[in-house]
């Protein structure tokens, strides 16, 4: 596990993604809107890709809301010498 610190802008995006969403269903029980949990997961996935950590391993830290622990993504060399992320 490695400690990460997100920027204030990244923190604001996560908070915005965590806001409640409308709950309305289509015939057959399918939701018309993405859930609050789906939006939050998407925001963590994007942050993980941007900062180089596995979004599904995040653990809170007591240092403040912008600090967290997560497993860093492994980086290996691709065929053309390019760096590629590997989980």
ZIKARA-V239335 format. One record per pair of residues at least 24 apart in sequence whose C-alpha atoms are under 7 Angstrom apart, sorted by sequence separation. I is the first residue (numbers start at 0). J is the second residue. D is the distance in whole Angstrom. If there is no record, write none. Layout:
I/J/D ; I/J/D
This chain:
13/39/7 ; 16/42/6 ; 13/42/6 ; 10/65/6 ; 5/65/5 ; 4/65/5 ; 5/66/7 ; 4/66/5 ; 3/66/6 ; 4/67/6 ; 3/67/5 ; 2/67/6 ; 3/68/6 ; 2/68/4 ; 1/68/5 ; 2/69/7 ; 0/68/6 ; 1/69/6 ; 0/69/5 ; 1/70/6 ; 0/70/5 ; 1/71/7 ; 0/71/7
